[in-house]
Amino acid sequence: MKEMRVERFLSTKDQIRRIAGRISVHVGGPGLSPAEPELLPKRLQQLKLRLVVASLWVLPLVLAVGTLLFAGPAARAQQSGADTAPAGNAPNGKKNFTSDGCYECHGLQGQGATQTGAARIGPPQLSLESFISYVRHPMNQMPPYTSKAISDQDLTDIYAYLKSIPLPPKGKDIPLLNK
């Protein structure tokens, strides 16, 4: 009877070692061998502690990224509201718009043109800073205009001119299109 208990104890201990060996493979526990099943609870405690510490670093990071993603559009909306009256001279901007040749591609009122591939720029949907940045470093076919070619003040005047152009009517407000 006593021999059977010892045999059963050994078989149970062997089973624990096999299970601990499988767990150490899944957990990736360095130094945890199937011969040391008593280290398993300590190793799991260490992993829990690492998880808690990692979450303390990750949570603020996720909150910061979320704040930037959701606060960005609101800040841009407030900024675009502030650009309704730029500190530029619209009549001088109209003169610069024609004398600098902007109308040749963008049309007399900044309406754009399919023939030249120029975008509609009047009235601008960009902020003044974005407008100046785009003129300085454009994409597509538009040549760059450095500050030597046209000053920031002249671009501010052109922006004020483009902002002074009324928006075209919406399609639903044109009677001929609603027949």
N, C-alpha and C positions, 0 to 999 in steps of 0.2 A: 504494500500500500504506500509506504514511504517512498519507494523507488518511483511509483507512478506519479506522485506529487512532484518530485524533482524533475521527472521527464516532462510533465505538463508545464512546470515553471520555465524550464529551458526552452520549450517550444514557444511559449508566450513571449519570452525575452527575444527569441530569434524573430518572431513576427514583428515585434516593436522595432527591432533593428532594420528589418526590411522596409517597413512603413517609413521610418525616419530617413532611410536612404532615398526613398522615392521623393519625400518632401524636400530633402536637401537638394535634389536635382531640380525640382520645380522652382524652389525659392532661390536657387543659385547660391547656397550658403557655402562660402569658402571656409574650409577647415571643419565642416560639419560632416562627419563620416557616419555610415550606418552603425559603427561601433560605439558612437556617442549619442544615443537618443536622449540623454538627460540634458544635452545642450540645446535641444530644439526649442523649449519654451524661452530660454534666454535669447536665442537668435530671433524668434518671432517678436519678442519685446523690443529688440533693437530695430527691427524693421518697422514696427509701429511708431517708434520714436522718430525714425527718419522720415516717415510719411507725415507726421505732425509738423516737423521742422520744415519739410518741403512745402507743405500747404501754407505755412506762415509766410513763405517767400512768394509763392505763386498767387495767392489771393490778392495782395496789393497790386501785383503786376497786372492781373486780369482787370481789376477795378480801374487802374490807370488807363489801360488801353480802351476799356469801355467808355470811360469819360471822354477820352480824346475822340472816339468815333461818334459819340452822340452829342458832344458839346461843339464839335467842329461845324456842323451845318447851322446850328443856332448862332454861332459867332459870325459865320459868313452872312447869315441873313441880317444880323444887326449891322454888319459892316456895309452891306449893299444898301441898307436903308440910309446910312450916313453919307453915301455917295450920291444922293439925289441932287445935291447942289455943290458940285465940285468948285474949288477955288480957281476957276479958269475964266477966261474971257471968250464967250461963245462967238461974237462977231470976228474976233481975231482968229479963233479956231477955224471958222469957216474959210477965212482968207488963207490960212496955212494949209488947210485940207486941200484947197484947189492949187495953191502955188507949189506945194511939195509933191503934187501928183497923186495923192491918195485916191482922188475921184476916178483916175484912169482905170483902176482895177475894181474899186469898191463902189463906184457909182457916186452921183452927186449928193445923195443923202445917205450914203453908207449902206445901201440896200444889197450890195453884193452883185456878182455877175457870174452866170454860168459859163460865159465865153472865156473869162480869165481864170475861173476857178476861185475867185476871191470870195471870202466869207462875208456875210452880212455883219456889219459892225455898228450900225446905227439903228436905234439907240443901243449902246453897249450893255451887255448883260454882265460884263466883268467889272471888278473894282478898278479904280484908277491905277493902283499898284500893279495889278495883273495886266492891265492894258499896256502900261509902259514896259513891263517886263516882256510881254509878247512882241511889241514893236522892236525891242532891243535884241531879242532872241526868238525869231519866229520859226514856225515849222512850215513844211510844204514849200511852195514856190516863192513866198514873199521874201524879198531881200531884207537883211537886218539893217536897221537905222541906228547908228551909234549916236552918242551924245554930241559928237562933232557935226553930224549931219542935221540933227534936229534936237533941240534942247528939251529938258524935262518940262519947262514952262510951256513951250510950244505944244508938246504932247498933252499937257494939262488943258490948254486952250482947245485943242482938237477934241479932247474927251468931253469938254463942256459943250462944244458945238454938237457933237453926236448925241449927248444927253438931252439937248434942247429939241431934237427932232421928235415929233410925236410918234407914238407907236402906231403901226397900221391897224385898221379895224380887223376884228376877228371875223372868221368866215361866217359865223352865225349872224353877224350884224350887217352883212352885205345882202340886200334883198334879192339881187339877181342870182346869187348862189343858193338861195333857199327855195327856189321854185321847183 
